[in-house]
């Protein structure tokens, strides 16, 4: 039986080496190799102990359970084959000859790694048995409502420590979640359970500025800032100095150019039109062009890093909800903002969906803890005797830690 488990671990060891190599680890490095060998040895003993426990408990699979395990293994095998074919470019448009030739290659590669259709079925039956052992060991493990609430509170406190006084860190976490979601990496998305205070909800109308005027202003401002930095650092500016007045005049030229449109907007508001009604009529911002996006608005903090600085700062030039700001120029054009609401700070609401997710996560963790403790107990009951070679593996791993 141990020989069978050892063969399984040798195959797993090859997989580990392949995966580690893909991440740039040198599996021939002595200390790393020693740790991996020790892990394979320990796992071998654990599985042998589990197999003995299955026999001792009489947890045989029913015929129905065997059939289900074999069917699931067959599905996994088929999926593995299809993944291999797709990896080599086989599609629905490929010819039967192309598919057949590639299939031979995929099967050969799988077999070289120790995987065959029969091994998949054997593993399916084996792990179906371990599932029964898991159920036996974790019977009665539960999660209480109090534990769920305590877990939720711990998440809130953790995020509060991170974000309460750091809006930039909060927004960076939001940004990373958006990127992960956009690139199909949802497993890396980390839910945020605390929002710092100081956010206000704003909407805006983005007016298109004259391209030549905007380019001139942006270039002039950048050159001015570069010159000022050089002077502050003790350097010498060789070209003609740009003055703050020149930059301001370039900005005013843009505002003067859009003033007729601004007057038109102000006139309509004076006649009773709401700012929200005017947004889709005038804005060039695609992120605020319909009722849903307008209602969602933009959340802005005095320390926000998500927005260009003139836009961010302009959002806080008015004091009352409903107030509309004066126009402000950014690299994107001319913005007119409305202060819509204050965004509630603090812990996110503990919803029923969150409770269900927390219950599943906590239950899985609790079951794993109980199961691994049981495996340790079963291993101790086996009283395994290690050969000199095995003892050498253990000693090398301890030295490498």
VEXLODREN-373048 format. One record per residue: y, z, x of N, C-alpha, C in turn. Coordinates in pm, whole numbers, plus 50000, padded with zeros to 5 digits. Atoms other than C-alpha are relative to their C-alpha. Example, Ala and Ser with C-alpha at 12.3 -4.5 7.8 and 13.67 -1.06 7.14 Angstrom:
REM VEXLODREN-373048
{{49881 50000 50089} {49550 50780 51230} {50120 50000 50090}}
{{49881 49994 49918} {49894 50714 51367} {50109 50073 49923}}
This chain:
REM VEXLODREN-373048
{{49879 50000 50082} {50000 50000 50000} {50127 50000 50087}}
{{49885 49996 49912} {50241 50085 50283} {50022 49865 50068}}
{{49986 50132 49939} {50165 49748 50441} {50076 49906 49906}}
{{49932 50085 50098} {50276 49577 50118} {50148 50034 49995}}
{{49860 49960 50004} {50594 49780 50109} {50073 49957 50127}}
{{49939 50040 49874} {50659 49707 50475} {50031 49851 50000}}
{{49976 50145 50009} {50622 49334 50412} {50122 49972 49913}}
{{49884 50015 50088} {50873 49367 50129} {50128 50035 50073}}
{{49880 49958 49928} {51118 49551 50353} {50036 49906 50114}}
{{49973 50101 49898} {51080 49296 50630} {50077 49883 49940}}
{{49930 50107 50070} {51184 49033 50380} {50143 50043 49966}}
{{49867 49948 50033} {51474 49253 50265} {50086 50009 50126}}
{{49929 49989 49873} {51568 49308 50629} {50058 49865 50042}}
{{49950 50135 49971} {51599 48932 50680} {50122 49969 49915}}
{{49887 50024 50089} {51827 48916 50378} {50124 50075 50048}}
{{49889 49919 49951} {52040 49197 50516} {50063 49937 50123}}
{{49949 50063 49879} {52072 49023 50850} {50080 49875 49967}}
{{49930 50122 50039} {52171 48696 50685} {50135 50032 49938}}
{{49875 49963 50066} {52432 48866 50467} {50099 50058 50101}}
{{49911 49939 49900} {52572 49073 50755} {50059 49894 50092}}
{{49953 50106 49912} {52596 48763 50973} {50110 49918 49932}}
{{49899 50076 50073} {52795 48588 50699} {50135 50071 50000}}
{{49876 49922 49993} {53052 48869 50727} {50045 50023 50145}}
{{49958 49993 49860} {53070 48833 51105} {49939 50111 50081}}
{{50064 49893 49924} {52844 49122 51206} {49890 49943 50090}}
{{50102 50041 49904} {52625 49077 51512} {49879 50092 49984}}
{{50116 49916 50029} {52285 49203 51397} {49912 50024 50122}}
{{50076 49975 49878} {52153 49184 51750} {50059 50117 50079}}
{{49937 49886 49934} {52394 49462 51853} {49909 50122 49983}}
{{50105 49897 50004} {52158 49756 51940} {50022 50111 49897}}
{{49977 49887 50091} {52323 50037 51742} {49991 49955 49854}}
{{50005 50051 50137} {52363 49823 51429} {49856 49965 49962}}
{{50139 50036 50026} {52009 49689 51456} {49915 50125 49977}}
{{50076 49876 50015} {51876 50045 51493} {50021 50061 49863}}
{{49970 49943 50132} {52050 50161 51177} {49932 49920 49889}}
{{50062 50085 50102} {51921 49864 50977} {49848 50021 49998}}
{{50145 49978 49994} {51564 49917 51098} {49963 50135 49938}}
{{50027 49868 50058} {51583 50285 51007} {50013 49997 49849}}
{{49981 50013 50144} {51713 50193 50662} {49877 49933 49937}}
{{50118 50071 50052} {51424 49950 50611} {49878 50092 49999}}
{{50113 49907 49992} {51174 50214 50724} {50008 50105 49890}}
{{49983 49897 50102} {51316 50480 50495} {49977 49944 49861}}
{{50019 50063 50132} {51324 50241 50200} {49853 49973 49975}}
{{50144 50025 50010} {50963 50149 50268} {49927 50127 49953}}
{{50063 49873 50037} {50861 50515 50245} {50036 50040 49857}}
{{49956 49965 50136} {51068 50568 49930} {49924 49921 49895}}
{{50073 50081 50097} {50905 50276 49750} {49852 50039 49993}}
{{50140 49956 50002} {50560 50395 49854} {49986 50128 49919}}
{{50002 49875 50076} {50641 50740 49713} {50018 49973 49850}}
{{49978 50036 50140} {50764 50580 49391} {49873 49940 49940}}
{{50124 50060 50049} {50446 50375 49360} {49895 50106 49972}}
{{50097 49891 50020} {50234 50688 49402} {50035 50082 49877}}
{{49957 49921 50117} {50442 50868 49140} {49969 49926 49871}}
{{50035 50079 50119} {50392 50583 48894} {49854 50019 49964}}
{{50144 49981 50024} {50016 50619 48935} {49972 50140 49949}}
{{50024 49861 50038} {50028 50997 48910} {50043 50028 49856}}
{{49949 49978 50135} {50228 50981 48588} {49933 49910 49897}}
{{50066 50092 50092} {50020 50702 48440} {50097 49911 49925}}
{{49897 50082 50065} {50327 50493 48367} {49967 49852 50014}}
{{50040 50141 49996} {50144 50165 48329} {50084 49918 49904}}
{{49929 50091 50089} {50319 49866 48179} {49910 49956 49886}}
{{50073 50058 50112} {50212 49758 47834} {49996 49848 50019}}
{{50008 50146 49989} {50115 49395 47790} {50132 49937 49960}}
{{49870 50052 50045} {50441 49337 47605} {50104 50015 50111}}
{{49906 49978 49890} {50637 49487 47895} {49972 49905 50115}}
{{50036 50095 49893} {50444 49273 48144} {50049 49860 49966}}
{{49957 50135 50041} {50514 48957 47944} {50150 49985 50012}}
{{49853 50006 49993} {50884 49041 47923} {50047 49993 50145}}
{{49962 49998 49858} {50903 49113 48298} {49974 49864 50064}}
{{50034 50131 49944} {50730 48785 48386} {50096 49893 49950}}
{{49906 50097 50057} {50954 48589 48150} {50137 50011 50067}}
{{49870 49979 49935} {51266 48745 48303} {49996 49951 50145}}
{{50015 50046 49862} {51134 48673 48654} {50003 49848 50007}}
{{50001 50146 50004} {51075 48311 48560} {50141 49946 49981}}
{{49861 50041 50021} {51432 48282 48434} {50080 50015 50129}}
{{49930 49978 49873} {51560 48430 48761} {49961 49895 50103}}
{{50047 50104 49908} {51346 48187 48960} {50064 49866 49969}}
{{49939 50127 50041} {51473 47891 48760} {50149 49996 50038}}
{{49857 49993 49967} {51833 48006 48810} {50021 49986 50150}}
{{49990 50010 49855} {51775 48044 49184} {49983 49855 50047}}
{{50023 50140 49966} {51638 47691 49205} {50122 49915 49966}}
{{49884 50079 50042} {51930 47549 49010} {50121 50028 50089}}
{{49890 49967 49909} {52177 47735 49230} {49982 49927 50133}}
{{50027 50069 49874} {52007 47590 49537} {50027 49851 49989}}
{{49975 50143 50020} {52020 47238 49395} {50150 49972 49993}}
{{49855 50018 50012} {52387 47280 49303} {50068 50014 50135}}
{{49942 49978 49866} {52461 47406 49655} {49995 49871 50082}}
{{50015 50125 49927} {52335 47075 49791} {50055 49880 49922}}
{{49928 50107 50067} {52538 46875 49543} {49926 49930 49888}}
{{50075 50063 50110} {52277 46797 49277} {50069 50032 49867}}
{{49936 49986 50130} {52438 46741 48936} {49917 49927 49895}}
{{50068 50070 50108} {52337 46601 48600} {49998 49850 50023}}
{{49992 50143 49972} {52435 46258 48733} {49908 49959 50116}}
{{50087 50033 49886} {52196 46280 49032} {49872 49934 49950}}
{{50124 50068 50037} {51887 46061 49028} {49882 50095 50014}}
{{50123 49918 49991} {51535 46201 48989} {49952 50007 50144}}
{{50041 50001 49859} {51464 46097 49346} {50082 50098 50082}}
{{49911 49907 49928} {51767 46286 49477} {49965 50144 49967}}
{{50033 49865 50042} {51675 46589 49272} {49866 50044 50062}}
{{50132 49965 49948} {51311 46579 49384} {50001 50029 50149}}
{{49990 49980 49855} {51394 46544 49754} {50069 50132 50032}}
{{49925 49876 49976} {51644 46830 49737} {49919 50121 49956}}
{{50084 49890 50048} {51403 47046 49538} {49901 50043 50108}}
{{50094 49969 49891} {51149 47024 49821} {50071 50080 50108}}
{{49923 49930 49896} {51419 47135 50064} {50032 50142 49957}}
{{49965 49867 50050} {51528 47428 49846} {49879 50091 49999}}
{{50122 49921 50004} {51170 47546 49793} {49956 50042 50140}}
{{50038 49969 49862} {51102 47529 50166} {50088 50110 50058}}
{{49909 49899 49949} {51410 47733 50247} {49970 50136 49938}}
{{50033 49874 50067} {51320 47997 49988} {49872 50059 50057}}
{{50128 49952 49947} {50966 48019 50119} {50016 50054 50142}}
{{49976 49952 49864} {51094 48060 50476} {50060 50140 49999}}
{{49943 49866 50014} {51276 48369 50351} {49905 50096 49929}}
{{50099 49914 50064} {50964 48501 50181} {50002 49997 49849}}
{{49988 50007 50146} {51047 48394 49826} {49923 49881 49945}}
{{50071 50105 50073} {50816 48198 49599} {50004 50035 49853}}
{{50005 49973 50144} {50772 48165 49227} {49909 50118 49971}}
{{50094 49890 50021} {50477 48400 49249} {50059 50133 50046}}
{{49940 49875 49953} {50670 48657 49454} {50105 50052 49902}}
{{49902 49959 50101} {50943 48657 49190} {49928 50072 49885}}
{{50073 49937 50110} {50685 48739 48922} {49944 50136 50043}}
{{50051 49872 49950} {50528 49009 49138} {50111 50105 50006}}
{{49886 49908 49994} {50868 49163 49201} {50045 50041 49860}}
{{49962 49970 50137} {50948 49138 48831} {49914 50109 49940}}
{{50092 49898 50051} {50640 49340 48742} {50023 50134 50071}}
{{49980 49878 49921} {50704 49587 49022} {50124 50076 49951}}
{{49875 49932 50038} {51062 49657 48921} {50003 50038 49853}}
{{50015 49954 50138} {50970 49678 48555} {49935 50138 49999}}
{{50061 49868 49985} {50750 49968 48661} {50101 50102 50047}}
{{49898 49908 49951} {51039 50123 48852} {50101 50034 49890}}
{{49911 49972 50113} {51250 50090 48538} {49941 50112 49914}}
{{50065 49894 50077} {50996 50307 48356} {50010 50134 50074}}
{{49988 49879 49919} {51005 50555 48644} {50142 50055 49991}}
{{49859 49961 50014} {51385 50560 48623} {50022 50069 49866}}
{{49985 49942 50134} {51368 50627 48249} {49936 50138 49993}}
{{50069 49870 49999} {51121 50909 48309} {50085 50105 50071}}
{{49926 49904 49919} {51332 51074 48580} {50135 50038 49940}}
{{49865 49976 50051} {51663 51044 48392} {50002 50037 49852}}
{{50006 49963 50141} {51542 51141 48046} {50081 50128 49977}}
{{49920 49883 50032} {51788 51382 47892} {50136 50006 50068}}
{{49869 50002 49936} {52081 51294 48117} {50103 49949 49900}}
{{49897 50037 50097} {52394 51281 47901} {50139 50017 50060}}
{{49860 49984 49962} {52772 51260 47929} {50074 50054 49878}}
{{49927 49939 50111} {52993 51483 47713} {50139 49940 49986}}
{{49863 50045 50023} {53330 51398 47558} {50096 50068 50097}}
{{49915 49927 49907} {53483 51666 47779} {49997 49937 50139}}
{{50012 50065 49869} {53351 51495 48091} {50077 49868 50003}}
{{49927 50127 50009} {53498 51165 47973} {50150 50025 50012}}
{{49857 49968 49995} {53841 51323 47918} {50040 50048 50139}}
{{49970 49951 49865} {53827 51501 48252} {50005 49884 50101}}
{{50001 50116 49912} {53740 51174 48424} {50126 49917 49982}}
{{49877 50072 50031} {54027 50998 48249} {50120 50071 50063}}
{{49888 49923 49944} {54266 51276 48353} {50005 49988 50152}}
{{50002 50013 49854} {54151 51246 48714} {50054 49864 50043}}
{{49948 50134 49969} {54227 50872 48709} {50152 49997 49983}}
{{49856 49994 50023} {54571 50939 48563} {50070 50072 50115}}
{{49937 49923 49892} {54650 51204 48824} {49998 49925 50132}}
{{50010 50078 49877} {54529 50979 49104} {50107 49892 50004}}
{{49900 50107 50004} {54751 50690 48992} {50142 50057 49995}}
{{49867 49936 50001} {55041 50928 48926} {50045 50031 50142}}
{{49968 49970 49859} {55025 51040 49289} {50039 49873 50075}}
{{49972 50126 49931} {55032 50675 49396} {50131 49936 49956}}
{{49895 50085 50055} {55297 50532 49167} {50120 50072 49940}}
{{49892 49931 50071} {55517 50805 49016} {50136 49976 50066}}
{{49874 50019 49928} {55781 50763 49286} {50000 49873 50085}}
{{50011 50123 49920} {55687 50417 49411} {49974 49880 49909}}
{{50013 50115 50090} {55756 50133 49170} {49951 49877 50075}}
{{50043 50117 49921} {55701 49881 49451} {49849 49999 50014}}
{{50146 49992 49987} {55344 50005 49504} {49933 49970 49867}}
{{50053 50026 50134} {55284 49996 49128} {50000 49850 49972}}
{{49989 50143 50027} {55403 49636 49107} {49909 49919 50092}}
{{50092 50068 49909} {55200 49534 49412} {49858 50007 49946}}
{{50133 49985 50059} {54887 49673 49243} {49985 49907 49880}}
{{50002 50093 50113} {54974 49477 48928} {49983 49856 50048}}
{{50004 50137 49947} {55028 49161 49131} {49861 49966 50051}}
{{50133 50025 49946} {54694 49194 49310} {49899 49982 49887}}
{{50089 50015 50114} {54516 49241 48977} {50016 49862 49936}}
{{49975 50132 50057} {54681 48925 48845} {49939 49891 50086}}
{{50056 50100 49909} {54574 48730 49154} {49847 50000 49991}}
{{50146 49991 50012} {54215 48857 49131} {49953 49933 49871}}
{{50038 50057 50129} {54199 48762 48764} {50017 49848 50001}}
{{49972 50144 49998} {54353 48420 48827} {49897 49923 50080}}
{{50096 50068 49914} {54098 48338 49097} {49855 50038 49967}}
{{50136 49970 50043} {53796 48460 48901} {49933 50113 50074}}
{{50056 49887 49925} {53752 48778 49105} {50020 50129 49921}}
{{49974 49889 50091} {53754 49015 48809} {49938 50131 50048}}
{{50063 49877 49952} {53524 49260 48989} {50093 50081 50090}}
{{49906 49930 49914} {53817 49348 49215} {50120 50054 49924}}
{{49888 49951 50081} {54061 49417 48931} {49985 50151 49979}}
{{49999 49855 50014} {54152 49787 48927} {50099 50040 49893}}
{{49911 49961 50109} {54291 49923 48603} {50095 50109 50048}}
{{49897 49902 49963} {54613 50122 48640} {50022 50093 49882}}
{{49997 49902 50108} {54635 50443 48441} {50131 50078 49991}}
{{49873 49927 50005} {54991 50558 48508} {50114 49904 50031}}
{{49882 50084 49979} {55328 50385 48477} {50117 50090 50039}}
{{49884 49918 49959} {55628 50526 48667} {50115 49986 49902}}
{{49884 50002 50088} {55945 50610 48479} {50107 49907 50056}}
{{49886 50078 49955} {56258 50397 48493} {49994 49853 49968}}
{{50010 50141 50035} {56137 50065 48358} {50075 49973 49868}}
{{49941 50045 50126} {56339 49883 48097} {49952 49858 49971}}
{{50046 50132 50044} {56234 49579 47896} {50123 49912 49982}}
{{49889 50094 50014} {56464 49279 47926} {49946 49863 49961}}
{{50025 50142 50023} {56471 48926 47797} {50117 49925 50064}}
{{49888 50071 49939} {56689 48649 47934} {50001 49854 49961}}
{{49981 50145 50011} {56826 48301 47898} {50029 49950 50140}}
{{49977 50061 49869} {56799 48095 48215} {50063 49863 49977}}
{{49929 50127 50011} {57058 47819 48225} {49984 49920 50128}}
{{50015 50086 49883} {57004 47525 48455} {50135 49978 50066}}
{{49876 50020 49927} {57271 47510 48724} {50004 49859 50059}}
{{49985 50129 49932} {57411 47192 48876} {49927 50008 50134}}
{{50086 49994 49882} {57163 47110 49153} {50079 50002 50130}}
{{49921 50007 49877} {57425 47022 49415} {50074 50131 50023}}
{{49926 49874 49988} {57630 47334 49344} {49908 50115 50039}}
{{50094 49892 49972} {57324 47560 49347} {49948 49992 50143}}
{{50049 50018 49863} {57190 47413 49671} {50107 50042 50101}}
{{49890 49964 49910} {57531 47452 49836} {50017 50151 50008}}
{{49984 49853 50005} {57556 47816 49724} {49886 50070 50073}}
{{50117 49936 49938} {57202 47908 49831} {50003 49983 50152}}
{{49995 50026 49855} {57242 47744 50173} {50112 50080 50066}}
{{49885 49929 49945} {57585 47900 50226} {49973 50150 50009}}
{{50031 49857 50001} {57466 48247 50130} {49899 50036 50109}}
{{50100 49976 49897} {57162 48222 50359} {50062 49996 50139}}
{{49934 50012 49870} {57377 48108 50652} {50092 50119 50024}}
{{49910 49885 49987} {57630 48385 50585} {49922 50126 50037}}
{{50080 49881 49973} {57359 48654 50581} {49942 49995 50141}}
{{50054 50016 49865} {57206 48516 50901} {50107 50032 50104}}
{{49891 49972 49908} {57544 48526 51075} {50033 50149 50005}}
{{49968 49858 50006} {57611 48881 50958} {49893 50083 50071}}
{{50109 49929 49931} {57272 48995 51084} {50014 49986 50151}}
{{49981 50024 49856} {57341 48837 51421} {50111 50089 50055}}
{{49886 49918 49958} {57677 49016 51445} {49962 50147 50005}}
{{50041 49859 50006} {57525 49351 51340} {49907 50036 50115}}
{{50094 49975 49891} {57260 49315 51609} {50063 49979 50138}}
{{49930 50016 49873} {57525 49250 51875} {49994 49861 50058}}
{{50011 50137 49950} {57462 48879 51906} {50130 49923 49981}}
{{49880 50085 50007} {57711 48594 51927} {49972 49882 49907}}
{{50009 50114 50090} {57767 48339 51651} {50081 49886 50059}}
{{49933 50112 49934} {57849 48002 51806} {50063 49903 49902}}
{{49944 50093 50097} {57910 47799 51492} {50114 50068 49924}}
{{49887 49947 50077} {58206 47842 51257} {49952 50111 49907}}
{{50038 49886 50084} {58196 48176 51076} {50019 49967 49853}}
{{49992 50014 50146} {58124 48167 50706} {50052 50131 49944}}
{{49941 49879 50056} {58332 48413 50506} {49936 50035 49867}}
{{50049 49954 50130} {58231 48623 50207} {50073 49928 49887}}
{{49921 50069 50102} {58510 48449 50017} {49942 49861 49972}}
{{50059 50133 50019} {58347 48108 50075} {49873 50009 49915}}
{{50123 49981 50077} {58016 48238 49941} {50034 50030 49854}}
{{49961 49964 50135} {58190 48391 49640} {50055 49879 49925}}
{{49946 50120 50066} {58375 48067 49565} {49888 49905 49960}}
{{50114 50085 50035} {58045 47877 49573} {49927 50055 49878}}
{{50063 49937 50117} {57900 48126 49325} {50083 49976 49874}}
{{49911 50019 50115} {58202 48100 49097} {49998 49855 49952}}
{{50006 50141 50038} {58173 47721 49103} {49882 49975 49906}}
{{50118 50014 50087} {57827 47749 48949} {50029 50060 49863}}
{{49969 49935 50127} {57947 47993 48684} {50099 49917 49918}}
{{49903 50083 50071} {58241 47770 48597} {49933 49876 49940}}
{{50070 50120 50046} {58005 47474 48562} {49921 50027 49871}}
{{50080 49969 50119} {57789 47652 48302} {50080 50075 49894}}
{{49921 49919 50094} {58076 47832 48128} {50002 49943 49858}}
{{50003 50052 50138} {58084 47591 47829} {49872 50041 49925}}
{{50126 49959 50064} {57718 47672 47760} {50003 50149 49970}}
{{49989 49856 50022} {57787 48044 47799} {50090 50028 49880}}
{{49910 49983 50114} {58079 48017 47556} {49931 49966 49870}}
{{50074 50042 50120} {57855 47838 47308} {49903 50109 49955}}
{{50094 49892 50031} {57595 48116 47328} {50075 50121 49943}}
{{49922 49886 50048} {57859 48387 47287} {50055 49975 49860}}
{{49947 50035 50131} {58008 48204 46989} {49893 50018 49892}}
{{50108 49989 50098} {57671 48187 46812} {49962 50146 49976}}
{{50030 49858 50020} {57608 48558 46874} {50109 50066 49916}}
{{49891 49943 50078} {57951 48640 46732} {49989 49962 49853}}
{{50020 50047 50138} {57852 48445 46421} {49875 50059 49936}}
{{50114 49931 50059} {57541 48658 46374} {49864 49965 50057}}
{{50130 50035 49941} {57267 48489 46577} {49957 50110 50097}}
{{50049 49900 49906} {57047 48730 46768} {49969 49933 50134}}
{{50030 50052 49867} {56987 48693 47140} {49859 49941 50003}}
{{50139 50048 50002} {56614 48654 47075} {49989 49864 49935}}
{{50002 50131 50068} {56681 48363 46840} {50055 49890 50089}}
{{49936 50101 49916} {56892 48188 47101} {49920 49967 50126}}
{{50075 50022 49876} {56648 48224 47392} {49926 49866 50000}}
{{50075 50127 49993} {56414 47935 47299} {50090 49876 49988}}
{{49909 50114 50015} {56716 47714 47222} {50068 49964 50132}}
{{49921 50023 49879} {56876 47755 47564} {49925 50020 50131}}
{{50060 49964 49871} {56639 47894 47824} {49921 49886 50061}}
{{50085 50095 49928} {56472 47683 48090} {49884 50073 50068}}
{{50109 49920 49944} {56233 47965 48184} {49874 49980 49916}}
{{50123 50022 50078} {55880 47859 48075} {49928 50130 49966}}
{{50062 49872 50030} {55779 48226 48082} {50063 50072 49884}}
{{49933 49938 50113} {56010 48298 47792} {50048 49892 49903}}
{{49964 50115 50083} {55996 48001 47562} {49940 50005 49861}}
{{50057 49988 50134} {55810 48128 47254} {50007 50145 49955}}
{{49985 49866 50057} {55800 48432 47025} {49915 50104 50071}}
{{50090 49904 49935} {55505 48595 47200} {50054 50044 50135}}
{{49948 49966 49866} {55653 48577 47551} {50134 50072 49991}}
{{49871 49933 50018} {55996 48679 47425} {49977 50145 49960}}
{{50031 49864 50043} {55847 48984 47252} {49946 50084 50114}}
{{50056 49927 49885} {55659 49077 47570} {50110 50037 50099}}
{{49889 49973 49910} {55978 49051 47776} {49957 50017 50144}}
{{50026 49971 49860} {56004 49143 48141} {50032 50147 50026}}
{{49978 49860 49965} {55968 49498 48270} {50065 50007 50137}}
{{49921 49998 49876} {56228 49571 48536} {50034 50145 50036}}
{{49967 49867 49947} {56281 49881 48752} {50108 49983 50107}}
{{49896 50008 49896} {56573 49959 48984} {49942 49972 50138}}
{{50065 50022 49871} {56323 49948 49271} {49898 49887 49994}}
{{50097 50109 50016} {56130 49644 49146} {50003 49905 50118}}
{{50013 50106 49898} {56001 49394 49398} {49951 49870 49937}}
{{50051 50119 50069} {55875 49148 49135} {50109 49898 49970}}
{{49890 50086 50044} {56220 49001 49069} {50098 49977 50113}}
{{49895 50021 49901} {56492 48843 49277} {50107 50106 49979}}
{{49912 49882 50004} {56749 49110 49360} {50117 49985 49902}}
{{49889 50010 50096} {57048 48970 49161} {49953 50017 49855}}
{{50054 49986 50135} {56831 48946 48848} {49968 50146 49973}}
{{50037 49859 50016} {56691 49296 48901} {50122 50089 49980}}
{{49882 49914 50006} {57030 49454 48963} {50081 49976 49872}}
{{49922 50031 50120} {57194 49271 48671} {49942 50067 49876}}
{{50065 49935 50115} {56940 49425 48433} {50050 50141 49978}}
{{49952 49862 50011} {57098 49763 48503} {50152 50010 50000}}
{{49853 49997 50010} {57464 49665 48462} {50047 50034 49859}}
{{49966 49959 50137} {57452 49753 48090} {49928 50131 49970}}
{{50050 49864 50023} {57386 50098 47947} {49926 50019 49869}}
{{50055 49976 50133} {57283 50056 47585} {49899 49893 49962}}
{{50100 50094 50050} {56975 49898 47429} {50068 49900 49906}}
{{49937 50106 50078} {57080 49566 47280} {50114 49932 50072}}
{{49889 50059 49925} {57359 49504 47532} {49955 49873 50072}}
{{50024 50126 49929} {57384 49157 47687} {50086 49999 50125}}
{{49926 49998 49873} {57486 49119 48052} {50089 49879 50016}}
{{49924 50118 49957} {57739 48890 48208} {49905 49907 50072}}
{{50087 50094 49928} {57589 48576 48363} {49987 50039 50148}}
{{50023 49972 49859} {57437 48618 48709} {49929 49880 50063}}
{{50055 50115 49930} {57349 48350 48965} {49887 50044 50092}}
{{50110 49981 49905} {57015 48342 49145} {49958 49863 50052}}
{{50051 50128 49949} {56821 48075 49332} {49944 49913 49888}}
{{50063 50074 50110} {56674 47974 48994} {50102 49941 49903}}
{{49898 50047 50094} {57001 47914 48808} {50088 50116 49957}}
{{49911 49896 50053} {57220 48130 48587} {49927 50073 49888}}
{{50072 49917 50098} {57071 48419 48389} {50098 50081 49916}}
{{49933 49905 50089} {57202 48605 48088} {49890 50090 49946}}
{{50107 49908 50034} {56996 48918 48021} {50038 50089 49882}}
{{49980 49899 50104} {56953 49150 47725} {49908 50119 50027}}
{{50074 49875 49986} {56844 49514 47759} {49936 50028 49865}}
{{50070 49995 50129} {56579 49532 47487} {49948 50140 49966}}
{{50060 49870 50028} {56409 49871 47524} {49969 50072 50130}}
{{50053 49924 49887} {56301 50149 47756} {49849 49998 49992}}
{{50146 50006 49996} {55940 50123 47865} {49945 50140 50019}}
{{50056 49865 49988} {55741 50444 47806} {49931 50018 50135}}
{{50063 49968 49872} {55633 50610 48130} {49882 50093 49977}}
{{50108 49903 50006} {55330 50822 48205} {49863 49936 49985}}
{{50139 50042 50010} {54960 50798 48132} {49982 49893 49892}}
{{50035 50098 50103} {54818 50499 47950} {49916 50069 49894}}
{{50075 49940 50111} {54658 50574 47615} {49850 49990 50025}}
{{50146 49999 49991} {54293 50675 47619} {49943 49940 49872}}
{{50049 50071 50118} {54147 50418 47379} {49850 50018 49984}}
{{50144 49994 50024} {53802 50403 47222} {49924 49909 50096}}
{{50065 50093 49906} {53721 50103 47441} {49990 50062 50139}}
{{50003 49934 49870} {53814 50300 47752} {49896 50111 50001}}
{{50100 49894 50009} {53603 50593 47635} {49859 49944 50016}}
{{50132 50062 49992} {53305 50360 47594} {49971 49956 50144}}
{{50018 50042 49860} {53357 50216 47944} {49975 50119 50091}}
{{50016 49880 49917} {53393 50561 48097} {49863 50063 49977}}
{{50132 49943 50032} {53081 50682 47916} {49890 49925 50075}}
{{50102 50082 49933} {52878 50392 48056} {50002 50025 50150}}
{{49988 49979 49857} {53011 50443 48408} {49952 50137 50043}}
{{50038 49864 49966} {52967 50820 48412} {49851 50023 49980}}
{{50143 49985 50025} {52621 50799 48259} {49919 49934 50110}}
{{50071 50069 49893} {52511 50545 48518} {50004 50082 50129}}
{{49987 49919 49878} {52644 50764 48801} {49912 50125 49992}}
{{50079 49879 50018} {52478 51074 48658} {49850 49969 50009}}
{{50140 50039 49994} {52147 50894 48613} {49958 49967 50143}}
{{50031 50034 49861} {52160 50754 48967} {49986 50125 50085}}
{{50005 49876 49922} {52229 51098 49109} {49868 50074 49977}}
{{50125 49933 50034} {51933 51248 48926} {49880 49922 50056}}
{{50111 50084 49954} {51707 50955 49017} {49983 50009 50151}}
{{50010 49994 49854} {51791 50961 49387} {49951 50137 50046}}
{{50050 49866 49967} {51733 51336 49395} {49850 50008 49976}}
{{50144 50001 50030} {51393 51277 49232} {49923 49924 50107}}
{{50067 50078 49895} {51306 51011 49491} {49987 50084 50127}}
{{50007 49913 49882} {51391 51255 49770} {49887 50101 49985}}
{{50106 49903 50025} {51158 51508 49609} {49863 49934 50013}}
{{50130 50070 49993} {50877 51252 49574} {49965 49966 50144}}
{{50025 50031 49858} {50918 51149 49939} {49950 50124 50073}}
{{50043 49877 49933} {50889 51511 50047} {49857 50038 49963}}
{{50136 49969 50046} {50570 51542 49841} {49896 49911 50067}}
{{50093 50093 49937} {50415 51243 50019} {49954 50053 50137}}
{{50030 49951 49866} {50428 51420 50356} {49961 49885 50094}}
{{50028 50119 49918} {50447 51088 50538} {49991 50038 50148}}
{{50017 49981 49857} {50326 51085 50897} {50047 49872 50070}}
{{49940 50117 49937} {50531 50854 51120} {49932 49970 50134}}
{{50058 50043 49874} {50381 50654 51404} {50104 50017 50111}}
{{49907 49989 49888} {50534 50667 51750} {50110 49894 49990}}
{{49901 50107 50016} {50704 50333 51680} {50104 50036 49895}}
{{49908 49961 50107} {50852 50465 51356} {50091 50113 50046}}
{{49920 49890 49948} {50968 50783 51528} {50109 49948 50095}}
{{49902 50060 49908} {51139 50570 51791} {50114 49935 49925}}
{{49897 50062 50084} {51323 50378 51517} {50095 50105 49946}}
{{49919 49892 50055} {51443 50702 51361} {50090 50060 50108}}
{{49923 49943 49891} {51554 50842 51696} {50115 49909 50041}}
{{49896 50097 49961} {51746 50524 51783} {50113 49997 49896}}
{{49899 50001 50105} {51922 50531 51446} {50086 50126 50007}}
{{49923 49874 49989} {52022 50896 51489} {50096 49994 50117}}
{{49914 50012 49883} {52163 50817 51832} {50117 49905 49974}}
{{49896 50100 50028} {52362 50525 51689} {50105 50052 49901}}
{{49908 49949 50102} {52526 50732 51413} {50122 50069 50063}}
